[in-house]
C-alpha cells in the first residue's frame, strides 16, 4: 500500500475507533439519535479549534453519554478534549474560514466539514432530519452505518471473500502443479495475482466494518481469520517468486491500482516488470522458490534466501542433490536430506491432487 493510501486507511481506522460500539462517545451519539435532536461535536482543544469558536460557555466536566446528549439539545457545537475524557465547551458557534470549499448543503454539515479541514481535528455532525452520523477529518468524510446494516454488509463481504478464496485455492493448486512440471506461463501468474489482490481489498473493507462494529465484531473477526488463513503470505511469496522488479515495490503498485485496471492482464504484466506485449502472456517463466520452500517445516527464511541465491530458481533447487545443498550456507547434511525429502513430498502431493 502506498504511503498516501496507507495514511488514509490509518486515519479512517482511528476515526472509526473513536465512535465504535462500547465507547462512551458512541453511547452518547446513540442517545442523541434516539432523541432526534442532532448535534455538532468537535474533538480536540487545539489552538486552531479555540480560534475558530465563538460564544457558548465553558463546561470542563467529565464526558458521559447523558451529559453529551443533554448538551446536544442546544443549537451550538460541543467541544470535547483530545483524549475524549472531558466536555470543555457547549453551545459554541463554529466560525471556520468560509472560503474553505465544501460540498455539504446543511449549515451544520458545512460548518463541520470546514472545521475539520481547517483544524485537522475530528468533527461529528448528527443530522436531525436524516438521523445519520457523519464523521469529518481533514479531507475525509465517513457516514456511520447502523448496527444491523453493518452486520449485513460484513456478512455479505465475508460471503464474497469466501468465494474468492475458493477460486484462489483452485488457481493455486493449478499453479503448483505447473511449477513442479516447469510449465508455468505468465498468464497463470497473472490470474492468481489478480485474485489475490481482490481478496486483499475485500479483507480491507471487512477490517473497516470490524473497527466500526467494535465490541460487536467478535464473530466477524473469527470468520475473517478462518477464511483468509495464510493467503496474504502466499500472495507476497508468489510476487517474490515471479516479479522481475523489487517485490516490495510491486506490492505497493498493486495496492494502488484501480479495480478496472487490475482486471486488465497487461497492467499486471507491466507492474511485475515484464514487457507489455501480447505474446508476453505465453512466456514460460520459473519460480524462484519462495512459496514452495516456505512449506518445508522449520526451514528458516535465511536458509530459503541462501538456497535461492545459490541455485537461482525452483527447478535448479529440485534438480540439486544433497551434496550441492550442503555447500549452501546454513545447510548441513541433516538439513539437506530433510529438504530433499520434503520437496519430493510436496511434489508428489501436488501431482496426486492435480485439479
Backbone torsions as a table, in degrees:
resi	resn	phi	psi	omega
1	UNK	NA	133.5	179.1
2	UNK	-66.5	162.9	-178.8
3	UNK	-59.3	-42.3	-179.0
4	UNK	-63.0	-47.8	-179.5
5	UNK	-66.2	-39.7	179.3
6	UNK	-62.8	-42.2	178.7
7	UNK	-64.7	-40.8	178.3
8	UNK	-61.9	-44.3	179.4
9	UNK	-63.0	-43.3	-179.6
10	UNK	-65.4	-42.8	179.2
11	UNK	-62.7	-41.9	179.1
12	UNK	-66.3	-40.9	178.9
13	UNK	-61.1	-45.3	179.7
14	UNK	-64.1	-37.3	179.5
15	UNK	-66.2	-43.4	-179.3
16	UNK	-67.6	-32.7	179.3
17	UNK	-63.0	-29.5	-179.3
18	UNK	-63.3	-30.6	-173.8
19	UNK	-121.7	25.3	179.5
20	UNK	-77.1	154.3	179.6
21	UNK	-53.1	138.9	-179.2
22	UNK	102.2	-18.8	178.6
23	UNK	-83.7	154.1	178.2
24	UNK	-61.7	-39.9	-178.6
25	UNK	-62.9	-42.5	179.6
26	UNK	-63.0	-40.4	179.2
27	UNK	-62.3	-40.8	177.8
28	UNK	-65.1	-41.2	179.7
29	UNK	-63.5	-37.9	179.6
30	UNK	-65.2	-38.0	177.8
31	UNK	-65.9	-40.5	179.1
32	UNK	-63.5	-42.6	179.2
33	UNK	-62.7	-42.8	179.6
34	UNK	-64.1	-35.9	-179.4
35	UNK	-77.6	-21.0	179.0
36	UNK	69.5	30.5	-177.0
37	UNK	-92.1	-23.6	-174.5
38	UNK	78.5	164.9	-179.9
39	UNK	-167.9	160.7	174.5
40	UNK	-137.2	114.5	-171.7
41	UNK	-127.4	128.6	176.8
42	UNK	-109.8	129.5	179.8
43	UNK	-103.5	106.8	-179.9
44	UNK	136.2	136.2	179.8
45	UNK	-117.6	42.3	180.0
46	UNK	-71.8	168.7	179.0
47	UNK	-61.1	-37.3	-179.9
48	UNK	-63.9	-38.7	179.3
49	UNK	-67.7	-48.4	-176.4
50	UNK	-63.1	-29.7	177.8
51	UNK	-73.0	-22.7	-173.5
52	UNK	-103.4	17.5	176.0
53	UNK	-122.7	156.7	-178.5
54	UNK	-147.6	141.9	176.0
55	UNK	72.9	-159.7	-178.7
56	UNK	76.0	-161.9	179.5
57	UNK	-146.9	155.2	-177.8
58	UNK	-80.9	134.2	-179.7
59	UNK	-108.1	-59.7	-178.9
60	UNK	49.6	58.6	177.8
61	UNK	-125.9	166.2	179.5
62	UNK	-62.5	135.7	178.1
63	UNK	-74.4	122.1	172.8
64	UNK	-132.8	155.1	179.3
65	UNK	-56.1	-44.1	-177.5
66	UNK	-68.6	-39.3	178.8
67	UNK	-63.3	-41.9	179.2
68	UNK	-62.5	-43.9	-177.9
69	UNK	-66.5	-38.9	179.5
70	UNK	-65.3	-43.5	-178.6
71	UNK	-70.1	-25.2	179.3
72	UNK	-70.2	-14.8	179.6
73	UNK	-68.3	-20.6	175.0
74	UNK	-82.6	157.9	-173.2
75	UNK	-72.9	-27.8	-173.5
76	UNK	-75.3	177.4	-179.0
77	UNK	-85.4	157.9	176.7
78	UNK	-112.4	133.5	178.7
79	UNK	-108.8	124.1	-179.1
80	UNK	-112.1	147.7	179.5
81	UNK	-62.7	155.9	-177.1
82	UNK	-57.0	-37.2	-179.2
83	UNK	-81.2	3.3	-179.9
84	UNK	54.6	45.8	178.3
85	UNK	-112.0	-30.4	-173.5
86	UNK	-134.6	149.5	171.3
87	UNK	-93.3	121.0	-173.1
88	UNK	-96.0	-46.6	-178.0
89	UNK	-136.6	154.3	177.0
90	UNK	-140.8	157.4	179.1
91	UNK	56.9	31.3	178.7
92	UNK	-88.0	159.6	175.2
93	UNK	-102.0	130.9	176.1
94	UNK	-86.6	128.1	-179.3
95	UNK	-126.9	59.8	176.6
96	UNK	-70.1	166.9	179.7
97	UNK	-59.0	120.4	-176.7
98	UNK	-72.3	-11.7	178.0
99	UNK	-80.2	-12.1	177.3
100	UNK	-66.4	125.1	-176.3
101	UNK	-66.5	145.1	177.3
102	UNK	-146.9	143.7	178.1
103	UNK	-99.7	0.4	-178.2
104	UNK	-77.7	158.0	-178.8
105	UNK	-106.3	-46.7	-178.1
106	UNK	-68.7	149.4	-179.0
107	UNK	-58.4	-45.2	-177.6
108	UNK	-62.7	-44.4	-176.8
109	UNK	-74.4	-32.0	175.8
110	UNK	-64.7	-43.7	178.4
111	UNK	-64.3	-38.5	-179.2
112	UNK	-64.9	-45.4	-178.2
113	UNK	-65.9	-44.0	-179.8
114	UNK	-65.2	-40.4	179.8
115	UNK	-63.5	-41.9	180.0
116	UNK	-64.9	-41.6	179.4
117	UNK	-68.2	-39.0	-176.4
118	UNK	-73.6	-39.9	-173.3
119	UNK	-100.9	-21.6	-175.6
120	UNK	78.2	0.2	-179.5
121	UNK	-89.8	151.9	176.3
122	UNK	-65.8	138.8	177.3
123	UNK	-131.5	136.3	-179.2
124	UNK	-115.8	129.1	175.9
125	UNK	-121.4	123.8	177.1
126	UNK	-106.2	121.0	-179.2
127	UNK	-81.6	125.1	178.3
128	UNK	-70.2	-38.9	-175.8
129	UNK	-75.8	-43.3	-175.0
130	UNK	-94.0	-11.5	179.7
131	UNK	58.3	42.4	179.4
132	UNK	-122.2	157.1	178.0
133	UNK	-113.1	121.7	178.5
134	UNK	-111.6	132.4	178.1
135	UNK	-106.6	137.8	178.8
136	UNK	-130.1	141.7	169.2
137	UNK	-159.0	121.9	-174.8
138	UNK	52.0	-121.3	-177.2
139	UNK	-90.6	1.6	-172.2
140	UNK	-95.8	142.8	173.3
141	UNK	-135.0	138.9	178.1
142	UNK	-143.8	128.9	178.6
143	UNK	-98.5	119.6	-179.3
144	UNK	-64.8	144.7	177.0
145	UNK	-99.8	157.9	176.8
146	UNK	-72.6	160.6	-178.8
147	UNK	-59.0	-48.0	177.8
148	UNK	-59.6	-39.7	179.7
149	UNK	-65.4	-41.2	178.9
150	UNK	-61.8	-47.4	-178.8
151	UNK	-63.1	-40.7	178.7
152	UNK	-63.4	-46.0	-179.8
153	UNK	-66.2	-39.7	179.5
154	UNK	-63.3	-41.8	179.7
155	UNK	-66.5	-39.6	176.5
156	UNK	-62.8	-42.3	179.3
157	UNK	-65.4	-38.4	177.9
158	UNK	-63.7	-40.2	178.0
159	UNK	-64.2	-42.2	177.8
160	UNK	-64.2	-42.5	179.4
161	UNK	-61.6	-41.1	-179.1
162	UNK	-62.1	-39.9	178.8
163	UNK	-65.8	-43.6	178.9
164	UNK	-64.6	-38.3	179.9
165	UNK	-65.7	-38.5	178.9
166	UNK	-63.3	-43.6	178.3
167	UNK	-65.7	-41.5	178.3
168	UNK	-56.9	-44.7	-179.1
169	UNK	-62.3	-40.3	179.5
170	UNK	-65.6	-44.1	179.6
171	UNK	-64.8	-37.5	-179.2
172	UNK	-65.3	-41.2	177.6
173	UNK	-60.8	-43.9	178.7
174	UNK	-61.7	-43.7	-179.9
175	UNK	-63.3	-40.8	-177.5
176	UNK	-62.9	-42.0	177.1
177	UNK	-61.0	-46.5	-179.3
178	UNK	-62.8	-35.4	179.2
179	UNK	-63.5	-41.9	-179.8
180	UNK	-75.1	-17.7	178.8
181	UNK	-101.2	3.4	-178.6
182	UNK	56.6	42.7	-176.8
183	UNK	-126.9	23.1	-179.0
184	UNK	-74.4	128.8	173.0
185	UNK	-106.1	157.5	-176.9
186	UNK	-58.3	-35.0	-178.0
187	UNK	-66.5	-26.7	175.4
188	UNK	-63.8	-39.4	179.7
189	UNK	-71.9	-40.0	179.5
190	UNK	-57.4	-44.6	-178.2
191	UNK	-58.3	-44.7	-175.6
192	UNK	-78.1	-29.6	175.6
193	UNK	-66.0	-43.7	177.8
194	UNK	-60.1	-47.5	-178.1
195	UNK	-65.2	-37.6	179.0
196	UNK	-63.9	-39.6	178.8
197	UNK	-67.7	-35.0	176.3
198	UNK	-63.0	-42.1	178.3
199	UNK	-60.9	-44.0	-179.5
200	UNK	-63.4	-37.9	-178.8
201	UNK	-71.3	-39.2	177.6
202	UNK	-67.1	-40.2	178.2
203	UNK	-60.5	-40.7	-179.9
204	UNK	-62.8	-38.6	177.0
205	UNK	-63.8	-44.1	-179.7
206	UNK	-66.4	-35.9	177.1
207	UNK	-57.7	-38.4	178.2
208	UNK	-67.1	-40.9	177.2
209	UNK	-61.5	-39.1	-179.4
210	UNK	-62.8	-43.1	178.7
211	UNK	-62.9	-44.2	-177.5
212	UNK	-70.1	-29.9	178.8
213	UNK	-75.9	-25.4	178.0
214	UNK	58.6	-122.5	-176.8
215	UNK	-65.3	-17.3	-177.2
216	UNK	-88.0	4.2	-171.0
217	UNK	-96.0	5.6	-172.6
218	UNK	-56.1	-49.6	-177.8
219	UNK	-66.6	-40.2	178.8
220	UNK	-62.6	-41.2	177.7
221	UNK	-59.2	-46.4	-178.7
222	UNK	-62.2	-43.9	-179.6
223	UNK	-65.5	-42.0	-179.7
224	UNK	-61.2	-46.5	-179.6
225	UNK	-60.8	-41.7	-178.6
226	UNK	-67.1	-42.0	-177.9
227	UNK	-70.4	-45.7	-175.2
228	UNK	-69.9	-42.4	-179.9
229	UNK	54.3	-129.2	-179.3
230	UNK	-101.9	20.5	-177.1
231	UNK	-57.6	-43.2	-175.8
232	UNK	-62.3	-39.3	177.3
233	UNK	-65.5	-41.0	-178.6
234	UNK	-66.2	-35.2	178.2
235	UNK	-61.3	-45.9	179.5
236	UNK	-63.7	-42.6	-179.2
237	UNK	-63.7	-37.9	177.9
238	UNK	-63.2	-42.3	178.1
239	UNK	-65.0	-40.7	175.3
240	UNK	-59.2	-37.0	-176.8
241	UNK	-69.7	-36.0	-167.9
242	UNK	-119.3	-15.0	-178.3
243	UNK	-69.1	139.5	176.2
244	UNK	-93.1	0.2	176.7
245	UNK	-118.7	175.9	175.7
246	UNK	-55.2	119.6	-174.0
247	UNK	-60.9	-28.9	179.3
248	UNK	-67.0	-40.0	177.3
249	UNK	-67.6	-37.0	177.8
250	UNK	-62.3	-44.5	179.2
251	UNK	-60.2	-41.3	179.9
252	UNK	-64.2	-43.1	-178.8
253	UNK	-67.6	-36.2	178.4
254	UNK	-66.8	-32.9	177.5
255	UNK	-66.0	-34.7	-173.2
256	UNK	-85.4	-23.0	-172.0
257	UNK	-66.3	140.8	179.5
258	UNK	-69.1	152.8	-174.4
259	UNK	-58.3	-43.8	-178.2
260	UNK	-64.1	-30.8	178.2
261	UNK	-81.0	-29.4	176.7
262	UNK	-61.4	-34.0	-176.6
263	UNK	-78.4	-7.8	177.6
264	UNK	-93.6	112.1	-174.7
265	UNK	-52.8	-36.2	-174.8
266	UNK	-63.7	-29.1	177.9
267	UNK	-69.2	-36.7	177.4
268	UNK	-69.9	-37.3	176.0
269	UNK	-56.1	-46.8	-178.7
270	UNK	-65.0	-45.5	-177.5
271	UNK	-63.8	-36.9	179.1
272	UNK	-71.4	-16.9	174.9
273	UNK	104.1	13.3	179.6
274	UNK	-96.5	164.8	178.6
275	UNK	-67.6	135.3	-176.9
276	UNK	-85.5	67.0	176.6
277	UNK	-119.4	147.2	-179.5
278	UNK	-53.4	-38.2	-177.8
279	UNK	-70.5	-13.4	179.9
280	UNK	-62.8	-29.6	-178.4
281	UNK	-61.7	-27.1	179.7
282	UNK	-94.6	8.4	-178.8
283	UNK	-65.0	131.3	176.5
284	UNK	-78.6	122.8	-177.3
285	UNK	-130.8	158.4	-176.2
286	UNK	-124.9	134.7	-179.8
287	UNK	-72.9	150.0	175.9
288	UNK	-70.7	-34.3	175.9
289	UNK	118.1	4.7	-178.1
290	UNK	-59.1	-46.4	-174.3
291	UNK	-68.9	-46.1	-178.1
292	UNK	-66.5	-44.8	-178.5
293	UNK	-65.2	-27.9	-180.0
294	UNK	-68.4	-15.8	180.0
295	UNK	-83.6	-8.2	177.6
296	UNK	-79.2	121.1	-175.9
297	UNK	-58.1	136.5	173.6
298	UNK	57.4	29.4	175.0
299	UNK	-94.7	110.1	-176.1
300	UNK	-60.3	148.9	-179.4
301	UNK	-62.0	-31.1	179.4
302	UNK	-65.3	-34.3	178.1
303	UNK	-69.7	-40.5	177.0
304	UNK	-57.3	-48.3	-179.6
305	UNK	-62.7	-41.8	179.9
306	UNK	-63.3	-40.4	179.7
307	UNK	-64.9	-44.7	-179.3
308	UNK	-67.4	-38.1	178.2
309	UNK	-64.6	-38.2	-176.8
310	UNK	-79.3	-38.2	-172.3
311	UNK	-109.3	-13.9	170.5
312	UNK	93.9	-53.8	-178.1
313	UNK	-154.4	175.2	-175.5
314	UNK	-62.6	-43.0	178.3
315	UNK	-56.0	-42.8	179.0
316	UNK	-66.4	-36.2	178.7
317	UNK	-66.3	-42.6	179.8
318	UNK	-65.7	-34.6	-177.6
319	UNK	-85.8	-6.7	-179.2
320	UNK	-74.8	156.5	174.9
321	UNK	-103.7	174.9	-176.3
322	UNK	-62.7	-34.4	179.3
323	UNK	-64.2	-40.9	177.9
324	UNK	-64.8	-40.6	179.2
325	UNK	-65.3	-36.9	-178.0
326	UNK	-66.6	-19.6	178.4
327	UNK	-77.5	-12.7	-178.7
328	UNK	-82.9	140.3	179.7
329	UNK	-56.5	135.2	177.8
330	UNK	76.5	5.8	178.2
331	UNK	-114.5	106.6	176.5
332	UNK	-92.8	-173.7	-177.2
333	UNK	-63.3	-45.6	-177.9
334	UNK	-63.3	-45.8	-179.4
335	UNK	-65.5	-37.5	179.5
336	UNK	-60.8	-43.3	178.8
337	UNK	-65.9	-39.0	178.4
338	UNK	-63.3	-43.5	-179.5
339	UNK	-61.2	-46.6	179.9
340	UNK	-62.4	-41.9	-179.0
341	UNK	-65.1	-44.0	-177.9
342	UNK	-68.9	-37.7	178.2
343	UNK	-64.0	-39.9	176.9
344	UNK	-64.3	-41.0	178.9
345	UNK	-62.7	-43.5	-179.7
346	UNK	-65.5	-38.9	179.5
347	UNK	-66.9	-47.3	179.8
348	UNK	-60.4	-42.8	-179.7
349	UNK	-61.6	-44.4	-178.8
350	UNK	-63.7	-42.1	-177.4
351	UNK	-72.7	-33.1	177.7
352	UNK	-68.2	-39.7	-178.2
353	UNK	-89.6	16.2	-177.2
354	UNK	-53.4	127.7	-177.5
355	UNK	-59.6	NA	NA
